[in-house]
Amino acid sequence: MTVETISRQVNHEIKNFIVENPRAKLEEDAAIEYVSSLKESIARSDFAEAVNCTIILARVLELSPPSDKFVELLDRTFFKKIWAMFTSKSVSDEFLRMVLRISLLFLSGSMFTTRVGASFNALLAEIHNNRLVLELLTSTLDSSDIRLSSAVIDFISKILFRASEQSKSDFLLFSYKNLEICGFFEKCIAMAEDVKYEQALAGYFKDCISSISMAVGKLRVMRFDQESSSAEAIVSELVEELDSALYSTGRSLKKQDLSKIDFSENPQAYIKANFSGLSAIQLLVFLEDRTITFKKLYHDHLIFANRDEYFPVNELALSVSSILDGITQKHGSSDLQSRLNSTKDIYRILMVQALNFWKASKASRSDVEVIVTLLKCLLEYTEVMISIEDISLSEAMNKMGDLSYEKLRTFQLEKIKKERDLIWKKPMEPFSNHLRDQVFEFVKEQHFLQLSKGSWVYAEDPTQAAPNNPPKRFFMILSPNTQSIIYKKFDSALGTRPNIDEDGLIFDISQICGITSTTLQSNNSVPGNSRLISLSGKNVYERIILYNRQKKPLFSFYTDTKDVSYAWSDGLKMLAKTDDDYSLDTRKQMQALERIRGGVQLLNLEGHEAQYSDPPVFQTETLASIATGFYYN
């Protein structure tokens, strides 16, 4: 077979074989010969013929029986060639599907008789640090071809799975880092939330999430104390990015300054001693993202901050990684947990907000834990927004990034209050009941005091009175023994408070079993001159009716202000002890008094560590024995 005709000849022979043997596999020797010929043709032919040979090779491999010889044939040089063809020119979707099919067959291990971890190294070595390939694959997820999208997701899933199986983390470190930088995880999450892909790709998403979780679990416990070229490269990249963040200010930082911002004089040793593979990748991806304004904010901070106010970027980065680890490992289906298969976006928000909170609070090195607590509270705030406001996760993330230090502190304070109230709810029940009674008595005394001073009310409906015939008035006052109402009718209100103890009529409060208050509509119109203020229009007229046990009206009067209405309607309800609800203003007043007094009482109570227990119970014999032997016995 010649180089020019290899693809046609093999294709013709494979078609004939399929027609003659619809369900059969090729003989091992024949399959090896086909694969060898096609591999050689791919390496030596022009681009068009190499593409055709690659497509035919995928079909041959599907018909081939397992053989360990494929490990030698499909080496790194081969995978480098076919993936270079994908990245060098615009190729058809069919070609990419065939490259993915070859790679997936290889990663599945089904083509090998004896499978070991090193069997997959040829492909892993070529892909793990080939960012261009991963970027182009990520961009193909936008394709309308569901089959192609599923093949890409399946390929990345298997790359992570096989890399996680390795005893060393060389392949996994760069695979995960480059996928984070390319935005592959975010793209998958967005597709998983899209109804267009939800059903068609559900199985692929599930497998991919499983592989990501496996990779994250291994990176989380991976340390940099092992000899590894990939680990050394990651550490060097991270130090370079941190140097860029530190020294781009135009201000020379001395070695002793580095320790104040959580560095040591040997940053490489510091990273190896404190960072895991995962936390190092998270910080590196964050610092490499040129779209984030963190470096500029950090530069400005270093220029104007005092030495003891430097933002400890390394320590906060480790804390943010720890916070996210806690969420991803938490059981249950948190709204944020589904997003945290890729922590890039939330990590970015938390790091930028950590710097914002640090500057807003004028924090110093001793305040690191305070900032960490605020970041945890920020995540809780986001959860609350998603559950209460019924907004999408993306909208919640935007609000999370825009939330100010002051608003978050307010949310944190309310959260602390609720937690404290919950902890002390049971032991505080007797106090709360006693406090409620005290508040009621206080408010009742206020109303009694107002009623004992007396007030002018209307005996007739003021909204129906003619201008030349003003409504009659009552002067009403509570009797000194608070058992009755004394009232007297007048043609109009007097300038001074009248004494009606001798000639006023008496109404016994014990007769009252119900009270209603109804707002009336006034017929007063707006004055002709719009610049004038209508004083009558400012009045709020209400009719108050007192009922007996048979629910028949006993007495009624009218008020023209809310204060007088509340004083009489709520005051009489308290005196008569009716079942009627108090006015909204009076209820708010009592609630505010209970809240203020209760809050003051709870200020010095302990927090989460406090444990409520019942008071000790002593036996009668014990108490008796304690009292024996004293002089007065």
C-alpha positions as CSV (number, residue, x, y, z in Angstrom):
1,M,0.0,0.0,0.0
2,T,1.3,3.5,-0.9
3,V,1.0,6.6,1.3
4,E,-1.3,8.3,-1.2
5,T,-3.9,5.6,-1.3
6,I,-3.8,4.2,2.3
7,S,-6.9,5.9,3.5
8,R,-9.0,4.7,0.5
9,Q,-7.7,1.2,0.5
10,V,-8.2,0.7,4.3
11,N,-11.6,2.3,4.1
12,H,-12.6,0.0,1.2
13,E,-11.4,-3.1,3.0
14,I,-13.1,-2.2,6.3
15,K,-16.4,-1.6,4.5
16,N,-16.2,-5.0,2.8
17,F,-15.3,-6.6,6.2
18,I,-18.4,-5.0,7.9
19,V,-20.7,-6.2,5.1
20,E,-19.3,-9.8,5.3
21,N,-19.0,-9.9,9.1
22,P,-21.6,-7.5,10.6
23,R,-20.9,-8.3,14.2
24,A,-17.3,-9.6,14.0
25,K,-14.1,-8.1,15.2
26,L,-10.9,-7.9,13.1
27,E,-8.1,-10.4,13.7
28,E,-5.5,-9.0,16.0
29,D,-2.7,-9.1,13.4
30,A,-4.9,-7.4,10.8
31,A,-5.9,-4.7,13.2
32,I,-2.3,-4.0,14.2
33,E,-1.3,-3.8,10.5
34,Y,-4.1,-1.4,9.7
35,V,-3.3,0.8,12.7
36,S,0.4,0.8,11.9
37,S,-0.2,1.8,8.3
38,L,-2.7,4.5,9.2
39,K,-0.4,5.9,11.9
40,E,2.5,6.1,9.5
41,S,0.3,7.8,6.9
42,I,-0.9,10.4,9.4
43,A,2.7,11.2,10.3
44,R,3.9,11.6,6.7
45,S,0.9,12.7,4.6
46,D,-0.4,16.1,3.7
47,F,-3.1,17.6,6.0
48,A,-6.1,16.4,3.9
49,E,-4.9,12.8,3.7
50,A,-3.9,12.8,7.4
51,V,-7.5,13.9,8.3
52,N,-8.9,11.1,6.2
53,C,-6.6,8.5,7.8
54,T,-7.5,9.7,11.3
55,I,-11.2,9.2,10.5
56,I,-10.6,5.7,9.1
57,L,-8.4,4.9,12.1
58,A,-11.3,5.6,14.5
59,R,-13.4,3.0,12.7
60,V,-10.6,0.5,12.7
61,L,-10.0,0.8,16.4
62,E,-13.8,0.2,17.1
63,L,-13.5,-3.1,15.2
64,S,-10.2,-4.1,16.8
65,P,-9.8,-6.7,19.6
66,P,-7.9,-5.8,22.8
67,S,-4.2,-5.9,22.4
68,D,-1.3,-4.6,24.5
69,K,0.5,-3.7,21.3
70,F,-1.7,-0.6,21.0
71,V,0.2,0.9,24.0
72,E,3.3,1.1,21.8
73,L,1.5,2.1,18.6
74,L,-0.6,4.9,20.1
75,D,2.2,6.7,21.7
76,R,2.6,10.4,22.6
77,T,4.0,11.3,19.2
78,F,0.8,9.9,17.6
79,F,-1.5,11.9,20.0
80,K,0.6,15.0,19.6
81,K,0.1,14.8,15.8
82,I,-3.7,14.3,15.8
83,W,-4.3,17.0,18.4
84,A,-1.9,19.4,16.7
85,M,-4.0,18.9,13.5
86,F,-7.1,20.0,15.6
87,T,-5.4,23.1,16.8
88,S,-3.5,24.1,13.7
89,K,-6.4,24.6,11.2
90,S,-10.1,24.8,11.1
91,V,-11.3,21.2,10.9
92,S,-14.8,19.6,10.5
93,D,-16.8,18.5,13.4
94,E,-16.6,15.0,12.1
95,F,-12.8,15.0,12.4
96,L,-13.0,16.3,16.0
97,R,-15.5,13.6,16.8
98,M,-13.1,10.9,15.4
99,V,-10.2,12.3,17.4
100,L,-12.3,12.3,20.5
101,R,-13.5,8.7,19.7
102,I,-9.9,7.5,19.4
103,S,-9.0,9.2,22.6
104,L,-12.0,7.9,24.5
105,L,-11.4,4.3,23.3
106,F,-7.8,4.7,24.5
107,L,-8.9,6.2,27.9
108,S,-11.5,3.5,28.4
109,G,-8.8,0.9,28.5
110,S,-11.0,-1.5,26.5
111,M,-8.4,-1.8,23.7
112,F,-5.7,-3.2,26.1
113,T,-5.4,-6.8,27.3
114,T,-3.4,-5.8,30.4
115,R,-4.3,-2.4,31.8
116,V,-2.1,-0.5,34.2
117,G,-2.0,3.1,35.3
118,A,0.9,3.9,32.9
119,S,-1.1,2.7,29.9
120,F,-2.8,6.1,29.6
121,N,0.3,8.2,30.0
122,A,0.8,8.9,26.3
123,L,-2.4,10.8,26.0
124,L,-2.3,12.3,29.5
125,A,1.2,13.7,28.9
126,E,0.1,15.4,25.7
127,I,-3.2,16.8,27.0
128,H,-2.5,17.8,30.6
129,N,-0.6,21.0,29.8
130,N,-1.9,21.7,26.3
131,R,-4.0,24.7,27.2
132,L,-4.8,25.5,23.6
133,V,-6.5,22.1,23.1
134,L,-8.5,22.5,26.3
135,E,-9.6,26.1,25.3
136,L,-10.8,24.9,21.9
137,L,-12.6,22.0,23.4
138,T,-14.3,24.3,25.9
139,S,-15.4,26.6,23.0
140,T,-17.0,23.7,21.1
141,L,-19.5,23.3,24.0
142,D,-21.3,26.2,22.5
143,S,-22.0,24.0,19.4
144,S,-25.5,23.0,18.6
145,D,-24.2,19.5,18.0
146,I,-25.3,17.6,21.1
147,R,-23.2,14.5,20.1
148,L,-20.1,16.6,19.9
149,S,-20.7,18.4,23.2
150,S,-21.3,15.0,24.9
151,A,-18.1,13.6,23.5
152,V,-16.1,16.7,24.8
153,I,-17.6,16.4,28.3
154,D,-17.0,12.6,28.3
155,F,-13.3,13.2,27.2
156,I,-12.6,15.7,29.9
157,S,-14.3,13.5,32.5
158,K,-12.1,10.6,31.6
159,I,-8.9,12.7,31.5
160,L,-9.6,13.9,35.0
161,F,-10.5,10.3,36.1
162,R,-7.3,8.8,34.7
163,A,-5.1,11.6,36.0
164,S,-6.6,11.1,39.5
165,E,-5.8,7.4,39.3
166,Q,-2.1,8.1,39.0
167,S,0.1,7.7,42.1
168,K,1.6,11.1,41.4
169,S,-0.3,14.2,40.7
170,D,1.9,15.5,37.8
171,F,-0.8,15.1,35.1
172,L,-3.7,16.1,37.4
173,L,-2.2,19.4,38.6
174,F,-2.0,21.0,35.1
175,S,-5.1,19.3,33.8
176,Y,-7.2,20.8,36.6
177,K,-5.5,24.2,36.5
178,N,-5.9,24.6,32.7
179,L,-9.5,23.5,32.8
180,E,-10.2,26.1,35.5
181,I,-8.4,28.8,33.4
182,C,-10.3,27.8,30.3
183,G,-13.6,28.1,32.1
184,F,-14.6,24.6,31.2
185,F,-16.3,23.9,34.6
186,E,-18.3,27.1,34.4
187,K,-19.5,26.3,30.9
188,C,-20.6,22.8,32.0
189,I,-22.5,24.2,34.9
190,A,-24.3,26.8,32.7
191,M,-25.2,24.0,30.3
192,A,-26.4,21.8,33.1
193,E,-28.8,24.6,34.2
194,D,-30.1,25.0,30.5
195,V,-33.2,22.9,29.8
196,K,-32.0,22.5,26.2
197,Y,-29.1,20.3,27.5
198,E,-30.5,19.1,30.8
199,Q,-32.0,15.8,29.7
200,A,-29.7,15.0,26.7
201,L,-26.5,15.4,28.7
202,A,-27.6,14.5,32.2
203,G,-25.6,11.3,32.3
204,Y,-22.4,13.0,31.0
205,F,-22.8,15.8,33.5
206,K,-23.1,13.2,36.3
207,D,-20.0,11.4,35.3
208,C,-18.1,14.6,34.9
209,I,-19.1,15.9,38.3
210,S,-18.0,12.6,39.8
211,S,-14.6,12.9,38.0
212,I,-14.2,16.5,39.2
213,S,-15.0,15.5,42.8
214,M,-12.4,12.8,42.6
215,A,-9.8,15.2,41.2
216,V,-10.6,17.8,43.8
217,G,-10.4,15.3,46.6
218,K,-6.9,14.2,45.5
219,L,-5.7,17.8,45.0
220,R,-7.1,18.8,48.4
221,V,-4.8,16.4,50.3
222,M,-1.8,16.7,47.9
223,R,1.3,18.4,49.4
224,F,4.2,19.9,47.6
225,D,6.8,18.0,49.6
226,Q,7.2,15.4,46.9
227,E,9.7,15.5,44.0
228,S,7.5,16.4,41.0
229,S,8.2,18.5,38.0
230,S,4.6,19.6,37.7
231,A,4.5,20.6,41.4
232,E,7.7,22.6,41.0
233,A,6.3,24.3,38.0
234,I,3.0,25.2,39.8
235,V,5.0,26.6,42.8
236,S,7.2,28.7,40.4
237,E,4.2,30.1,38.6
238,L,2.5,31.0,41.8
239,V,5.5,32.8,43.2
240,E,5.8,34.7,39.9
241,E,2.2,35.8,40.1
242,L,2.6,36.8,43.7
243,D,5.7,38.7,42.9
244,S,3.8,40.5,40.2
245,A,1.1,41.4,42.7
246,L,3.6,42.7,45.2
247,Y,6.1,44.6,43.2
248,S,4.0,46.2,40.5
249,T,3.3,49.0,42.9
250,G,6.5,50.9,42.1
251,R,7.2,50.7,45.8
252,S,10.2,48.6,46.9
253,L,9.2,46.2,49.6
254,K,11.9,44.9,51.8
255,K,12.3,41.3,52.9
256,Q,11.1,42.1,56.4
257,D,7.9,43.5,54.8
258,L,7.1,40.2,53.2
259,S,6.5,38.5,56.5
260,K,4.0,41.2,57.4
261,I,1.9,40.2,54.4
262,D,2.2,36.6,55.2
263,F,5.2,35.8,53.1
264,S,8.6,34.5,54.3
265,E,12.0,35.4,52.8
266,N,11.6,32.1,50.9
267,P,8.2,32.1,49.3
268,Q,8.7,28.8,47.6
269,A,9.3,27.1,50.9
270,Y,6.3,28.9,52.4
271,I,4.0,27.7,49.6
272,K,5.2,24.1,49.9
273,A,4.8,24.1,53.7
274,N,1.3,25.7,53.7
275,F,-0.5,25.1,50.4
276,S,-2.2,22.0,49.1
277,G,-2.4,21.3,45.4
278,L,-5.9,22.6,45.3
279,S,-5.4,25.8,47.2
280,A,-2.3,26.6,45.1
281,I,-4.2,26.1,41.9
282,Q,-7.1,28.2,43.1
283,L,-4.8,31.2,44.0
284,L,-2.8,30.8,40.8
285,V,-5.9,30.7,38.6
286,F,-7.2,33.7,40.4
287,L,-4.1,35.8,40.0
288,E,-3.6,34.8,36.4
289,D,-7.1,36.1,35.5
290,R,-6.5,39.4,33.8
291,T,-10.1,40.4,33.9
292,I,-10.1,40.7,37.7
293,T,-9.3,44.0,39.2
294,F,-7.8,42.5,42.4
295,K,-4.2,43.3,41.6
296,K,-4.9,46.9,41.0
297,L,-6.9,47.1,44.3
298,Y,-4.1,45.3,46.0
299,H,-1.4,47.6,44.5
300,D,-3.4,50.7,45.7
301,H,-3.8,49.1,49.1
302,L,0.0,48.5,49.5
303,I,0.8,52.0,48.5
304,F,-1.4,53.7,51.1
305,A,-1.6,51.2,53.9
306,N,0.6,51.2,57.0
307,R,3.0,48.3,57.5
308,D,0.8,46.7,60.1
309,E,-2.3,47.0,57.9
310,Y,-1.0,45.0,54.9
311,F,-3.6,42.6,53.5
312,P,-2.3,39.0,54.2
313,V,-3.1,37.6,50.8
314,N,-1.6,34.1,51.4
315,E,-3.4,33.6,54.7
316,L,-6.7,34.8,53.3
317,A,-6.3,32.7,50.2
318,L,-5.8,29.6,52.4
319,S,-8.9,30.6,54.5
320,V,-11.0,31.0,51.4
321,S,-10.0,27.6,50.1
322,S,-10.8,26.1,53.5
323,I,-14.3,27.8,53.4
324,L,-15.0,26.4,50.0
325,D,-13.8,23.0,51.0
326,G,-16.2,23.0,53.9
327,I,-19.1,23.7,51.6
328,T,-18.2,21.2,48.9
329,Q,-17.7,18.4,51.5
330,K,-21.0,19.3,53.3
331,H,-23.7,16.8,53.0
332,G,-27.1,17.8,51.6
333,S,-28.0,19.7,48.5
334,S,-27.1,23.3,49.1
335,D,-27.9,25.9,46.5
336,L,-24.3,26.9,46.4
337,Q,-22.9,23.4,46.5
338,S,-24.0,22.7,42.9
339,R,-22.0,25.7,41.8
340,L,-18.9,24.8,43.7
341,N,-17.8,22.0,41.4
342,S,-15.9,24.9,40.0
343,T,-14.9,27.4,42.7
344,K,-13.3,29.9,40.4
345,D,-16.1,32.4,40.4
346,I,-17.0,32.2,44.1
347,Y,-13.3,32.2,45.0
348,R,-12.8,35.4,43.0
349,I,-15.7,37.1,44.8
350,L,-14.5,36.0,48.2
351,M,-10.9,37.2,47.6
352,V,-12.0,40.6,46.3
353,Q,-14.5,41.0,49.0
354,A,-12.0,40.0,51.6
355,L,-9.7,42.8,50.5
356,N,-12.7,45.3,50.4
357,F,-13.7,44.3,53.9
358,W,-10.1,44.5,55.1
359,K,-9.9,48.1,53.9
360,A,-13.4,49.2,54.9
361,S,-12.8,47.9,58.5
362,K,-9.2,49.2,58.7
363,A,-8.2,45.7,59.8
364,S,-4.8,44.7,61.1
365,R,-3.1,41.3,61.2
366,S,-5.0,40.3,64.4
367,D,-8.3,40.7,62.5
368,V,-7.9,37.8,60.0
369,E,-10.4,35.6,61.8
370,V,-12.9,38.4,61.8
371,I,-12.6,38.8,58.0
372,V,-12.9,35.0,57.6
373,T,-16.1,35.0,59.7
374,L,-17.5,37.8,57.5
375,L,-16.8,35.7,54.3
376,K,-18.7,32.8,55.8
377,C,-21.5,35.2,56.6
378,L,-21.4,36.4,53.0
379,L,-22.0,32.9,51.7
380,E,-24.9,32.5,54.1
381,Y,-26.3,35.8,52.9
382,T,-26.2,34.5,49.3
383,E,-28.1,31.4,50.3
384,V,-30.8,33.5,52.0
385,M,-31.1,35.7,48.8
386,I,-31.5,32.6,46.6
387,S,-34.2,31.0,48.9
388,I,-36.2,34.2,49.8
389,E,-35.9,36.5,46.8
390,D,-36.4,33.7,44.3
391,I,-33.5,34.9,42.1
392,S,-31.2,32.9,40.0
393,L,-27.8,31.8,41.2
394,S,-26.1,34.2,38.7
395,E,-28.1,37.2,40.0
396,A,-27.2,36.1,43.6
397,M,-23.5,36.0,42.7
398,N,-23.6,39.5,41.3
399,K,-25.3,40.8,44.5
400,M,-22.7,38.8,46.5
401,G,-19.9,40.7,44.8
402,D,-21.6,44.1,45.2
403,L,-22.6,43.8,48.9
404,S,-21.0,46.5,51.0
405,Y,-19.2,45.9,54.3
406,E,-21.9,47.9,56.2
407,K,-24.8,45.9,54.8
408,L,-23.1,42.6,55.5
409,R,-22.3,43.7,59.1
410,T,-26.0,44.5,59.5
411,F,-26.9,41.0,58.2
412,Q,-24.3,39.4,60.5
413,L,-25.7,41.3,63.5
414,E,-29.3,40.1,62.8
415,K,-28.0,36.6,62.4
416,I,-26.2,36.7,65.7
417,K,-29.4,38.0,67.4
418,K,-31.5,35.2,65.9
419,E,-28.9,32.6,66.9
420,R,-28.8,33.9,70.4
421,D,-32.6,34.1,70.7
422,L,-32.9,30.5,69.5
423,I,-30.3,29.3,72.0
424,W,-31.9,31.1,74.9
425,K,-35.5,30.6,73.8
426,K,-36.3,27.8,76.2
427,P,-34.6,29.1,79.4
428,M,-35.9,32.6,78.6
429,E,-39.6,31.6,78.3
430,P,-40.5,32.6,81.9
431,F,-38.7,35.8,81.6
432,S,-40.3,36.6,78.2
433,N,-43.8,36.0,79.7
434,H,-42.9,38.2,82.7
435,L,-41.6,40.8,80.4
436,R,-44.7,40.7,78.2
437,D,-46.8,41.3,81.3
438,Q,-44.6,44.2,82.4
439,V,-44.8,45.9,79.0
440,F,-48.5,45.5,78.9
441,E,-48.9,47.1,82.4
442,F,-46.6,49.9,81.4
443,V,-48.5,50.7,78.2
444,K,-51.8,50.4,80.1
445,E,-50.6,52.9,82.7
446,Q,-49.7,55.3,79.8
447,H,-53.2,55.0,78.4
448,F,-54.8,55.4,81.9
449,L,-52.8,58.6,82.4
450,Q,-54.0,60.0,79.1
451,L,-57.6,59.1,79.9
452,S,-57.4,60.6,83.4
453,K,-56.5,64.0,81.9
454,G,-59.6,63.9,79.8
455,S,-60.1,65.0,76.1
456,W,-62.6,66.6,73.8
457,V,-64.4,64.3,71.4
458,Y,-67.4,64.7,69.1
459,A,-70.9,63.7,70.1
460,E,-72.1,63.9,66.5
461,D,-70.5,62.9,63.2
462,P,-68.2,65.8,62.2
463,T,-68.0,64.7,58.6
464,Q,-71.8,65.2,58.1
465,A,-72.1,68.6,60.0
466,A,-73.2,71.7,58.1
467,P,-70.8,74.7,58.1
468,N,-73.3,76.8,60.0
469,N,-74.2,74.1,62.5
470,P,-71.0,72.6,64.1
471,P,-71.3,69.2,65.8
472,K,-71.8,69.0,69.6
473,R,-68.9,68.0,71.7
474,F,-68.3,65.6,74.6
475,F,-65.7,66.1,77.3
476,M,-64.8,62.7,78.5
477,I,-62.6,61.7,81.4
478,L,-61.7,58.5,83.3
479,S,-63.0,58.4,86.9
480,P,-60.4,58.5,89.7
481,N,-61.2,54.8,90.6
482,T,-60.8,53.8,86.9
483,Q,-64.2,52.0,87.0
484,S,-66.2,54.4,84.9
485,I,-66.2,57.1,82.3
486,I,-67.5,60.6,83.2
487,Y,-68.7,62.7,80.2
488,K,-70.8,65.8,79.5
489,K,-72.1,67.3,76.3
490,F,-71.2,70.9,75.2
491,D,-72.1,73.0,72.2
492,S,-68.5,73.5,71.5
493,A,-65.0,72.8,73.0
494,L,-64.0,75.1,75.8
495,G,-60.6,76.8,76.0
496,T,-60.0,75.2,79.4
497,R,-60.6,71.7,80.8
498,P,-64.0,71.7,82.6
499,N,-64.7,70.0,85.9
500,I,-67.5,67.6,85.3
501,D,-67.1,65.4,88.4
502,E,-70.3,66.8,90.0
503,D,-72.6,67.2,87.0
504,G,-71.2,64.8,84.4
505,L,-72.9,61.6,83.3
506,I,-71.3,58.3,84.4
507,F,-70.9,55.2,82.2
508,D,-69.9,52.0,83.9
509,I,-66.9,50.3,82.2
510,S,-68.0,46.9,83.3
511,Q,-70.9,47.1,80.8
512,I,-68.5,47.2,77.9
513,C,-67.9,43.8,76.2
514,G,-66.7,45.0,72.8
515,I,-65.2,48.1,71.1
516,T,-64.9,49.0,67.4
517,S,-63.2,51.9,65.7
518,T,-64.1,52.9,62.1
519,T,-62.3,55.6,60.0
520,L,-64.7,58.1,58.4
521,Q,-64.5,59.8,55.0
522,S,-64.5,63.5,55.3
523,N,-66.5,65.7,52.9
524,N,-64.1,68.6,53.3
525,S,-62.7,69.6,49.9
526,V,-59.3,71.0,48.9
527,P,-59.4,74.8,49.1
528,G,-59.7,76.8,45.9
529,N,-56.2,78.2,46.3
530,S,-53.8,75.3,45.9
531,R,-51.1,77.1,47.8
532,L,-53.1,77.1,51.0
533,I,-53.1,74.1,53.4
534,S,-56.4,72.6,54.4
535,L,-56.3,72.1,58.1
536,S,-59.5,70.2,58.1
537,G,-58.0,67.9,55.6
538,K,-55.3,66.9,58.1
539,N,-57.8,65.5,60.6
540,V,-58.5,61.8,60.8
541,Y,-62.0,61.2,62.0
542,E,-63.0,57.9,63.6
543,R,-66.2,56.6,65.1
544,I,-65.8,54.6,68.3
545,I,-68.7,52.3,69.4
546,L,-69.0,50.5,72.7
547,Y,-71.1,47.3,72.8
548,N,-72.7,45.3,75.6
549,R,-72.8,41.5,76.0
550,Q,-75.6,41.2,73.5
551,K,-73.4,43.1,71.0
552,K,-75.8,46.1,71.0
553,P,-74.4,49.6,70.9
554,L,-74.2,51.2,74.3
555,F,-72.4,54.5,73.5
556,S,-70.6,56.1,70.6
557,F,-68.4,59.1,70.0
558,Y,-66.1,60.5,67.4
559,T,-62.4,61.5,67.4
560,D,-60.5,63.8,65.1
561,T,-56.9,62.6,65.8
562,K,-55.1,59.3,65.9
563,D,-53.7,60.0,69.3
564,V,-57.1,60.5,70.9
565,S,-58.5,57.6,69.0
566,Y,-55.8,55.2,70.2
567,A,-56.0,56.5,73.8
568,W,-59.7,55.9,74.1
569,S,-60.2,52.7,72.0
570,D,-57.1,50.9,73.2
571,G,-57.4,52.3,76.8
572,L,-61.0,51.2,77.1
573,K,-60.1,47.7,75.7
574,M,-57.5,47.4,78.4
575,L,-59.9,48.6,81.1
576,A,-62.8,46.4,80.0
577,K,-60.4,43.5,79.2
578,T,-62.2,42.8,75.9
579,D,-61.0,40.3,73.3
580,D,-60.7,43.0,70.6
581,D,-57.3,43.6,69.0
582,Y,-55.4,46.7,69.9
583,S,-54.5,49.3,67.2
584,L,-51.4,48.7,65.0
585,D,-49.5,51.5,66.6
586,T,-50.1,50.2,70.1
587,R,-49.1,46.7,69.1
588,K,-45.9,48.0,67.5
589,Q,-45.2,50.0,70.7
590,M,-45.5,46.9,72.9
591,Q,-43.3,44.8,70.5
592,A,-40.6,47.5,70.4
593,L,-40.5,47.8,74.2
594,E,-40.3,44.0,74.5
595,R,-37.5,43.8,71.9
596,I,-35.5,46.6,73.5
597,R,-35.8,45.4,77.0
598,G,-35.2,41.8,76.0
599,G,-32.2,42.8,73.9
600,V,-30.6,44.6,76.9
601,Q,-31.3,41.7,79.1
602,L,-29.6,39.3,76.6
603,L,-26.5,41.4,76.0
604,N,-24.3,39.5,78.4
605,L,-25.6,36.0,77.8
606,E,-23.3,33.4,76.4
607,G,-23.4,32.3,72.8
608,H,-23.3,28.9,71.1
609,E,-21.3,27.2,73.9
610,A,-24.0,27.9,76.4
611,Q,-26.0,24.8,77.3
612,Y,-29.3,24.9,79.0
613,S,-30.0,22.5,81.7
614,D,-32.8,22.1,84.3
615,P,-32.1,23.3,87.8
616,P,-30.8,20.6,90.2
617,V,-33.4,18.7,92.2
618,F,-32.5,17.7,95.8
619,Q,-34.1,15.0,97.8
620,T,-36.0,16.0,100.9
621,E,-33.7,14.0,103.1
622,T,-30.7,15.8,101.7
623,L,-32.1,19.2,102.5
624,A,-33.0,18.1,106.0
625,S,-29.5,16.8,106.7
626,I,-28.0,20.1,105.6
627,A,-30.0,22.0,108.2
628,T,-29.1,19.8,111.2
629,G,-26.5,20.6,113.8
630,F,-27.1,24.4,113.9
631,Y,-27.5,26.5,117.0
632,Y,-31.1,27.5,116.3
633,N,-32.2,23.8,116.0
